[in-house]
């Protein structure tokens, strides 16, 4: 995924990987991401806008963006479908609400969680793909970020996950005409003592 982002024009990629991160819940994940943003801001250039997807497809909680903002002490907004204006000091965001669209302005730095309507990614160019293959990708672990081991330990314990049971098959009501089917249905319901 990092190489794909580089092929689309990202300047740099960093892989956050460490056995200490394994099994973390959203609180631990957001802690790691906040530490990575802090390190990027110190070593490269100050991060002013952190973009997140709406949710992951494992736990689907949608909490990581807001929790990362809390670790950083930054404002955040979720369900953003459009960023009509980003200036040096603030960002305007349009977010989806149940009853319409809300427009907000946040002071930067900020965290924004976006929906799939935010844009349609362009296809990478051949030149971009070739450059992405050669681009260095840094790898940062727990020691590189100064993460807190106590925060990385999961605070949520997942129960057993199992698929939804299959629906029982339905019963076909015989009959040639609608009237005959209605009579047979009524008979079945009487037989089951439902009417």
CORQUINOR-V81932 format. One record per residue. PHI is phi in degrees with one decimal (* if undefined). PSI is psi in degrees with one decimal (none if undefined). OMEGA is omega in degrees with one decimal (none if undefined). Layout:
BEGIN
PHI_PSI_OMEGA / PHI_PSI_OMEGA
END
This chain:
BEGIN
*_-36.0_178.8 / -64.8_-43.8_179.0 / -63.6_-37.3_178.1 / -63.7_-41.3_178.0 / -66.1_-39.5_177.2 / -64.0_-38.0_179.1 / -65.1_-26.7_179.1 / -85.4_-3.6_174.8 / 120.1_1.7_176.2 / -64.1_145.8_-177.1 / -75.6_-34.9_-172.0 / -154.4_153.5_177.2 / -129.9_143.1_178.1 / -131.5_129.3_176.6 / -98.0_123.3_176.7 / -98.1_107.9_-174.1 / -148.3_131.1_178.6 / -168.4_140.9_175.9 / -56.2_-26.6_179.5 / -66.1_-22.5_179.9 / -81.3_-17.6_-175.0 / -61.7_133.7_176.7 / 80.8_1.7_179.2 / -65.6_148.3_173.9 / -90.8_-169.1_-175.9 / -63.5_-31.7_178.8 / -64.5_-45.8_177.7 / -66.2_-42.8_179.7 / -62.2_-44.6_-179.8 / -65.4_-34.0_176.7 / -62.8_-46.0_178.6 / -61.6_-45.8_-179.0 / -64.3_-40.2_178.1 / -63.4_-42.0_177.6 / -63.2_-37.0_178.4 / -67.0_-40.9_177.4 / -62.8_-42.3_178.7 / -62.2_-43.2_180.0 / -66.7_-42.6_177.0 / -59.4_-41.3_-179.4 / -64.7_-33.8_179.9 / -79.1_-42.6_-172.2 / -88.0_-32.5_-174.9 / -106.0_-96.5_174.0 / -140.5_154.8_-176.0 / -57.1_130.5_176.1 / -79.5_127.7_-179.9 / -111.4_-21.0_-178.8 / -143.3_120.6_177.2 / -107.7_120.0_-178.9 / -101.1_135.4_178.9 / -127.9_155.6_169.3 / -75.1_174.0_-178.6 / -64.8_-42.5_-178.9 / -166.9_162.5_175.0 / -84.2_167.9_179.5 / -102.8_20.2_172.6 / -102.1_-70.5_178.6 / -86.5_-22.4_178.6 / 53.4_34.0_-178.0 / -78.6_-31.9_-177.3 / 72.5_19.3_-175.4 / -96.0_-20.3_-169.6 / -60.7_-42.4_-179.1 / -61.5_-49.3_-179.8 / -63.8_-38.6_178.5 / -68.7_-37.5_176.6 / -62.1_-43.1_177.4 / -60.2_-39.8_179.5 / -64.5_-43.0_177.2 / -60.3_-38.3_-177.5 / -82.2_-18.0_-175.2 / 75.8_28.6_-178.1 / -105.5_154.3_172.1 / -71.1_156.2_178.7 / -144.1_158.6_175.9 / -144.6_144.3_-178.5 / -120.1_169.7_179.6 / 59.4_36.8_-178.7 / -81.3_130.1_179.4 / -106.2_-15.5_-177.3 / -157.3_140.8_174.0 / -116.5_84.0_-174.7 / -66.6_-24.1_-179.0 / -148.5_129.1_173.2 / -129.5_116.6_178.0 / -112.6_-172.1_-179.6 / -71.3_-18.3_-175.2 / -121.8_-16.9_-178.5 / -152.8_163.7_178.0 / -130.5_136.9_174.6 / -101.3_132.0_-176.4 / -129.6_137.5_171.8 / -103.8_123.1_-178.6 / -120.1_147.2_180.0 / -78.3_131.3_175.6 / -121.5_166.2_-179.9 / -60.6_-34.9_-174.8 / -109.2_16.1_178.1 / 150.5_-150.2_-177.1 / -121.1_135.2_178.5 / -111.8_135.0_177.5 / -108.0_126.5_-177.8 / -126.2_153.4_172.4 / -121.6_126.7_-180.0 / -116.5_143.6_173.1 / -75.4_140.9_176.3 / -87.5_148.2_3.4 / -75.0_152.0_-177.3 / -149.5_163.4_175.3 / -114.4_131.0_-179.7 / -126.2_127.6_176.0 / -104.1_122.3_-171.8 / -109.1_157.5_173.6 / -96.5_172.2_-177.1 / -66.3_-16.9_179.3 / -73.3_-6.3_-175.6 / -59.3_-39.1_175.7 / -172.5_169.9_173.7 / -108.9_111.4_-176.9 / -61.0_139.8_177.2 / -74.8_164.3_176.3 / -80.2_142.3_179.0 / -70.5_145.5_176.3 / -80.4_162.5_176.6 / -61.4_-40.8_177.8 / -61.3_-40.9_178.4 / -64.5_-41.0_178.7 / -64.2_-42.7_-179.7 / -64.9_-43.2_179.4 / -64.5_-37.3_-178.8 / -66.0_-33.7_178.7 / -64.4_-32.7_-176.8 / -92.8_-15.8_-174.1 / -66.7_137.1_176.8 / -72.1_141.7_176.0 / -121.3_115.4_177.9 / -71.2_151.5_176.2 / -124.8_121.3_179.8 / -115.5_136.0_177.6 / -113.0_-169.8_-177.1 / -59.7_-43.1_-179.1 / -66.7_-35.8_179.7 / -66.9_-28.1_-175.6 / -100.8_-15.6_-177.0 / 69.8_39.9_-178.8 / -74.1_156.4_179.6 / -91.6_115.9_-177.2 / -59.5_-33.3_-179.5 / -65.9_-34.4_179.8 / -74.0_-31.4_-178.6 / -71.1_-24.2_178.1 / -67.9_130.8_-176.8 / -60.7_135.7_176.9 / -99.3_-6.6_178.5 / -115.4_135.3_176.6 / -110.8_120.2_-179.4 / -80.9_136.1_173.4 / -77.3_-173.1_179.4 / -70.8_129.5_176.1 / -98.0_132.9_178.5 / -142.8_154.0_-179.3 / -68.7_156.9_176.5 / -65.9_134.3_-179.7 / -62.7_148.8_179.1 / -66.4_145.8_177.0 / -69.4_141.8_176.1 / -67.1_151.4_-179.3 / -68.7_150.4_-178.6 / -80.3_174.9_178.3 / -110.2_129.3_176.2 / -85.4_131.9_178.2 / -95.5_118.8_-178.6 / -74.2_159.0_176.5 / 149.7_147.5_-178.9 / -89.9_-35.3_-176.7 / -116.3_163.0_176.8 / -59.1_-36.9_-180.0 / -64.8_-43.7_179.7 / -63.9_-41.1_178.1 / -64.4_-41.2_179.7 / -62.5_-42.7_179.2 / -63.5_-44.3_179.7 / -64.7_-36.9_177.4 / -65.3_-44.6_179.2 / -61.5_-41.7_178.2 / -60.9_-42.9_179.4 / -62.9_-42.8_-179.8 / -65.7_-37.7_176.8 / -66.3_-41.9_-179.8 / -61.6_-37.2_178.4 / -83.3_1.3_-179.7 / 58.3_39.5_175.9 / -96.1_-19.3_173.4 / -136.8_none_none
END
